[in-house]
Amino acid sequence: MSLTSAEKLAAGQEDGAFVVADLAPGDVLYVPAYGWHEVVNLTPGVLLSGFFGPRTHVLSRWAWVQAREGLHRAGLLGRGHCTCHAGRAEMS
């Protein structure tokens, strides 16, 4: 979750460096662990994402992400500082 969006960075409304990657059909973009990123699809597409490594690592990372998502949806984590709720009134 971030306090700003790629659109604000691109418009010069926020300070920071960013990279734009235009992908063509069949291209792959690897985003390293903890790499902040935002995806804007200009046409319908397919996203494949996942965790890699030993099964125990993958399952523990999946459980952590599910727990964070649950906290976020409940308004207990990242409240008002995310792109998924942009434009919505802040939860009370």
Disulfide bonds with the S-S distance in Angstrom:
none
